[in-house]
């Protein structure tokens, strides 16, 4: 969990598998922020602005 990787990945840059399940439940919950940020079409994109 300290790598920043999605729950279905190993590295931070891995694409999350939003369809993965474990014991009949989704690995990444429906309310997870990554689901809201995931695009469904090429023209959708969430831009993140870094803060420091």
C-alpha positions as CSV (number, residue, x, y, z in Angstrom):
1,X,0.0,0.0,0.0
2,X,3.0,2.4,0.3
3,X,3.8,2.2,-3.4
4,X,0.9,4.3,-4.6
5,X,-0.2,1.5,-6.9
6,X,-3.9,0.7,-7.5
7,X,-5.3,-2.2,-5.4
8,X,-5.1,-4.4,-8.6
9,X,-1.5,-3.4,-9.5
10,X,2.1,-3.4,-8.4
11,X,3.5,-0.1,-9.6
12,X,2.1,3.4,-9.3
13,X,1.7,3.6,-13.1
14,X,-0.3,0.4,-13.4
15,X,-3.8,0.8,-14.9
16,X,-6.4,-0.2,-12.3
17,X,-8.6,-3.2,-13.2
18,X,-12.1,-1.9,-12.3
19,X,-13.7,-5.2,-13.1
20,X,-11.6,-7.3,-10.7
21,X,-13.5,-9.2,-7.9
22,X,-12.5,-11.1,-4.9
23,X,-15.0,-13.4,-3.1
24,X,-17.8,-12.0,-5.4
25,X,-17.1,-8.3,-4.3
26,X,-15.3,-5.7,-6.4
27,X,-11.6,-5.2,-5.4
28,X,-12.0,-1.5,-6.0
29,X,-15.3,-0.3,-4.4
30,X,-17.9,1.7,-6.4
31,X,-17.3,4.8,-4.2
32,X,-13.5,4.8,-4.8
33,X,-12.0,8.0,-6.2
34,X,-10.3,6.1,-9.0
35,X,-13.6,5.1,-10.4
36,X,-14.7,8.7,-10.6
37,X,-11.4,9.7,-12.2
38,X,-11.5,6.8,-14.8
39,X,-12.5,7.9,-18.3
40,X,-15.0,6.0,-20.4
41,X,-14.4,7.8,-23.7
42,X,-11.2,9.4,-25.1
43,X,-12.5,13.0,-24.8
44,X,-13.0,12.6,-21.1
45,X,-10.0,13.3,-18.9
46,X,-9.6,14.5,-15.3
47,X,-6.6,16.9,-15.1
48,X,-4.9,17.0,-11.7
49,X,-3.2,20.2,-10.5
50,X,-0.3,19.6,-8.2
51,X,-0.2,21.6,-4.9
52,X,2.8,22.0,-2.7
